[in-house]
Amino acid sequence: MQLRYSARAKDDLCLAFQWYEAQRRGLGLEFLDCVEAAIETIQQMPKLYAEHHLHFRRALVRRFPFSIFYTIEETEIVLQAVFDNRQDPARLP
């Protein structure tokens, strides 16, 4: 299945990368590697993760306190948000 990032997911990734990179050079790249590993699992087995919130499925990112929220559409997987789990749950997509 094709993969598409929503505008929110792109923004979430950019902000998280910048924050981790500001903490320690290279940490942002480590974060992206872990996100990429989770996305590869999503692409290989999209229904592996249960629906968590409304119709969104949730995959946890290894090593970092983030969840990837996504939907399975007819022809694509849409990454809706890369959510910092330390945020208020009311901000879920």
GIQUI-V701183 format. One record per residue. N is the residue number from 1. D_LAST is the distance of its C-alpha to the last C-alpha in whole Angstrom. Layout:
n->N d_last->D_LAST
n->N d_last->D_LAST
This chain:
n->1 d_last->22
n->2 d_last->21
n->3 d_last->18
n->4 d_last->16
n->5 d_last->13
n->6 d_last->11
n->7 d_last->12
n->8 d_last->9
n->9 d_last->10
n->10 d_last->13
n->11 d_last->13
n->12 d_last->12
n->13 d_last->14
n->14 d_last->17
n->15 d_last->16
n->16 d_last->16
n->17 d_last->20
n->18 d_last->21
n->19 d_last->21
n->20 d_last->22
n->21 d_last->25
n->22 d_last->26
n->23 d_last->26
n->24 d_last->29
n->25 d_last->30
n->26 d_last->28
n->27 d_last->26
n->28 d_last->23
n->29 d_last->25
n->30 d_last->25
n->31 d_last->21
n->32 d_last->21
n->33 d_last->23
n->34 d_last->21
n->35 d_last->18
n->36 d_last->20
n->37 d_last->22
n->38 d_last->18
n->39 d_last->18
n->40 d_last->21
n->41 d_last->21
n->42 d_last->18
n->43 d_last->20
n->44 d_last->23
n->45 d_last->22
n->46 d_last->18
n->47 d_last->19
n->48 d_last->20
n->49 d_last->17
n->50 d_last->16
n->51 d_last->13
n->52 d_last->11
n->53 d_last->8
n->54 d_last->9
n->55 d_last->10
n->56 d_last->8
n->57 d_last->11
n->58 d_last->11
n->59 d_last->14
n->60 d_last->15
n->61 d_last->17
n->62 d_last->21
n->63 d_last->22
n->64 d_last->19
n->65 d_last->16
n->66 d_last->13
n->67 d_last->11
n->68 d_last->10
n->69 d_last->8
n->70 d_last->10
n->71 d_last->11
n->72 d_last->15
n->73 d_last->16
n->74 d_last->20
n->75 d_last->21
n->76 d_last->18
n->77 d_last->16
n->78 d_last->12
n->79 d_last->11
n->80 d_last->7
n->81 d_last->7
n->82 d_last->10
n->83 d_last->9
n->84 d_last->12
n->85 d_last->12
n->86 d_last->15
n->87 d_last->12
n->88 d_last->11
n->89 d_last->9
n->90 d_last->9
n->91 d_last->6
n->92 d_last->4
n->93 d_last->0
